[in-house]
Amino acid sequence: MRSHDLALSPPEDPVQPADDHAVIALSLTHPDAFGTLFERHSRELHRFLARRLGDLADDLLGELFVTAFEQRHRYRAELADARPWLYGIAANLVRRHHRAEATRYRALGRTPLALVSPDASHDAVALADASTLRPRLAAALGELKPADRDVLLLLAWAQLDQTEVAAALGIPLGTVRSRLHRARQQLRPVLDDLQGELR
């Protein structure tokens, strides 16, 4: 290779680190590295947002990653996995739209299962949810306090553990436990009815 060929070759991209914290740290000097987080977590986060807010998920996913990029300098170094942090941002965005979320669950609760999202090509996620979320359960989710619903759905749909939910929402672990308990108590009658129907 001749010396002038070296000058014309583009600089190599930095190697993408294995853990999310290292990707975020790298993105402070190489902003393009932040795209790795999008590649790793966007599908899962989109599913979570679509379950919560339906058609708003696309817009909120973009807003989520713009917010994360802008706040990446505040990421806590002790978290190797960025999922709790990203889900915390997602929960904050959903909270701003909680009326739409509660309205969506109440509407699902009033809609016969066969009528929910008949066009699978339009909204496959909603169709999949309609088959698993019976109308009464959807209506009951709509009646939960937004903070209680956040905790329950981060555990159930995002599959975070209670410690990760606490980190995601920036609340003490005891608060996660009390919100989860309250949500379970409120949903218990509906879940008991559904279990009775399945027998």
C-alpha positions as CSV (number, residue, x, y, z in Angstrom):
1,M,0.0,0.0,0.0
2,R,1.4,3.4,-1.0
3,S,1.4,6.3,1.5
4,H,-1.1,8.4,-0.4
5,D,-3.6,5.4,-0.3
6,L,-3.6,5.6,3.5
7,A,-4.5,9.3,3.4
8,L,-7.5,8.6,1.2
9,S,-8.9,5.7,3.1
10,P,-11.8,6.5,5.5
11,P,-11.1,6.2,9.2
12,E,-12.1,2.9,10.7
13,D,-15.2,2.9,12.9
14,P,-14.4,2.2,16.5
15,V,-15.1,-1.4,17.5
16,Q,-18.6,-1.6,19.2
17,P,-18.2,-2.7,22.8
18,A,-20.3,-5.6,24.2
19,D,-22.1,-3.9,27.0
20,D,-24.4,-0.9,26.7
21,H,-22.6,1.3,29.2
22,A,-19.4,1.1,27.1
23,V,-21.4,1.9,23.9
24,I,-22.9,5.0,25.6
25,A,-19.4,6.0,26.9
26,L,-18.0,5.6,23.4
27,S,-20.9,7.6,21.9
28,L,-19.8,10.7,23.9
29,T,-16.8,11.0,21.5
30,H,-18.2,9.0,18.6
31,P,-21.9,9.9,18.4
32,D,-22.5,7.3,15.6
33,A,-21.8,4.6,18.1
34,F,-25.1,5.3,19.8
35,G,-26.9,3.7,16.9
36,T,-25.8,0.4,18.3
37,L,-28.2,0.9,21.2
38,F,-31.0,1.4,18.7
39,E,-30.1,-1.8,16.8
40,R,-29.9,-3.7,20.1
41,H,-33.1,-2.5,21.8
42,S,-35.5,-0.7,19.4
43,R,-37.6,-3.8,18.4
44,E,-38.3,-4.7,22.1
45,L,-39.0,-1.1,23.0
46,H,-41.3,-0.6,20.0
47,R,-43.3,-3.7,21.1
48,F,-43.6,-2.3,24.6
49,L,-44.7,1.1,23.3
50,A,-47.2,-0.4,20.8
51,R,-48.8,-2.5,23.5
52,R,-49.2,0.6,25.6
53,L,-50.2,3.2,23.0
54,G,-50.8,1.5,19.7
55,D,-50.2,3.7,16.7
56,L,-48.2,6.3,18.7
57,A,-45.4,3.8,19.1
58,D,-43.4,4.8,16.0
59,D,-43.3,8.4,17.0
60,L,-42.5,7.7,20.6
61,L,-39.7,5.3,19.7
62,G,-38.0,8.1,17.8
63,E,-38.6,10.5,20.7
64,L,-37.3,7.9,23.1
65,F,-34.0,7.5,21.3
66,V,-33.6,11.3,20.7
67,T,-34.1,11.8,24.4
68,A,-31.7,9.0,25.3
69,F,-29.1,10.4,23.0
70,E,-29.4,13.9,24.5
71,Q,-29.2,12.5,28.0
72,R,-26.5,10.0,27.4
73,H,-24.0,12.0,29.4
74,R,-26.2,11.4,32.5
75,Y,-26.2,7.6,32.1
76,R,-25.2,5.8,35.4
77,A,-21.9,4.0,34.9
78,E,-22.9,1.1,37.2
79,L,-25.6,-0.1,34.7
80,A,-24.0,-2.4,32.1
81,D,-27.4,-3.0,30.5
82,A,-29.2,0.1,29.2
83,R,-32.7,-1.5,29.1
84,P,-33.8,-0.2,32.5
85,W,-32.7,3.3,31.5
86,L,-34.4,3.1,28.1
87,Y,-37.6,1.7,29.6
88,G,-37.5,4.5,32.2
89,I,-37.5,7.0,29.3
90,A,-40.3,5.0,27.6
91,A,-42.4,5.0,30.8
92,N,-42.0,8.8,31.1
93,L,-43.1,9.2,27.5
94,V,-46.1,6.9,28.1
95,R,-46.9,8.8,31.2
96,R,-47.3,12.0,29.1
97,H,-49.8,10.1,27.0
98,H,-51.5,8.1,29.8
99,R,-55.0,9.4,28.9
100,A,-54.6,7.9,25.4
101,E,-53.4,4.6,27.0
102,A,-56.2,4.4,29.4
103,T,-58.7,5.2,26.7
104,R,-57.2,2.5,24.5
105,Y,-57.6,-0.1,27.2
106,R,-61.1,1.0,28.0
107,A,-62.0,0.8,24.3
108,L,-60.5,-2.7,24.1
109,G,-62.6,-3.6,27.1
110,R,-65.8,-2.6,25.3
111,T,-64.8,-4.2,21.9
112,P,-65.7,-7.8,21.1
113,L,-62.5,-9.8,20.6
114,A,-63.4,-10.6,17.0
115,L,-63.6,-6.9,16.1
116,V,-60.3,-5.8,17.6
117,S,-57.8,-4.9,14.8
118,P,-59.2,-7.0,12.0
119,D,-56.4,-5.9,9.6
120,A,-53.4,-7.8,10.8
121,S,-51.2,-6.0,8.2
122,H,-52.1,-2.7,9.7
123,D,-51.4,-3.5,13.4
124,A,-50.1,-7.0,14.0
125,V,-49.0,-6.1,17.6
126,A,-52.4,-5.0,18.5
127,L,-53.9,-8.1,17.0
128,A,-51.6,-10.3,19.0
129,D,-52.4,-8.4,22.1
130,A,-56.1,-8.6,21.5
131,S,-55.9,-12.4,21.5
132,T,-54.1,-12.4,24.8
133,L,-55.7,-9.4,26.5
134,R,-59.3,-10.2,27.1
135,P,-61.6,-7.2,27.0
136,R,-62.2,-7.1,30.8
137,L,-58.5,-7.3,31.5
138,A,-57.8,-4.5,29.1
139,A,-60.5,-2.4,30.7
140,A,-59.1,-3.2,34.2
141,L,-55.6,-2.1,33.0
142,G,-57.2,1.2,31.9
143,E,-58.6,1.7,35.4
144,L,-55.2,1.4,37.1
145,K,-53.4,4.4,38.3
146,P,-50.7,5.3,35.6
147,A,-47.9,4.8,38.1
148,D,-49.2,1.4,39.1
149,R,-49.7,0.4,35.4
150,D,-46.2,1.5,34.6
151,V,-44.7,-0.9,37.2
152,L,-47.0,-3.8,36.3
153,L,-46.3,-3.5,32.5
154,L,-42.6,-3.0,32.9
155,L,-42.5,-6.3,34.8
156,A,-44.9,-8.2,32.6
157,W,-44.2,-6.8,29.1
158,A,-40.7,-5.5,29.3
159,Q,-39.7,-8.4,31.5
160,L,-37.6,-6.3,33.8
161,D,-37.1,-7.5,37.4
162,Q,-38.3,-5.3,40.3
163,T,-34.8,-3.8,40.8
164,E,-34.6,-2.9,37.1
165,V,-38.1,-1.3,37.3
166,A,-37.0,0.8,40.3
167,A,-33.9,1.9,38.2
168,A,-36.1,2.6,35.2
169,L,-38.6,4.7,37.0
170,G,-36.1,6.3,39.4
171,I,-38.1,5.1,42.5
172,P,-37.2,3.0,45.5
173,L,-37.6,-0.7,45.4
174,G,-40.2,-0.5,48.1
175,T,-42.3,1.8,46.0
176,V,-42.1,-0.7,43.1
177,R,-43.4,-3.4,45.5
178,S,-46.2,-1.4,46.9
179,R,-47.4,-0.2,43.4
180,L,-47.2,-3.8,42.1
181,H,-49.2,-5.0,45.1
182,R,-51.8,-2.3,44.5
183,A,-52.1,-3.2,40.8
184,R,-52.4,-6.9,41.6
185,Q,-55.1,-6.3,44.2
186,Q,-57.1,-4.2,41.7
187,L,-56.7,-6.8,38.9
188,R,-57.3,-9.9,41.1
189,P,-61.1,-10.0,40.7
190,V,-60.8,-9.8,36.9
191,L,-58.0,-12.4,36.8
192,D,-60.0,-14.8,39.0
193,D,-63.0,-14.5,36.7
194,L,-60.8,-15.2,33.7
195,Q,-59.3,-18.2,35.3
196,G,-62.7,-19.5,36.1
197,E,-63.8,-19.2,32.5
198,L,-60.7,-21.1,31.3
199,R,-61.5,-24.1,33.5
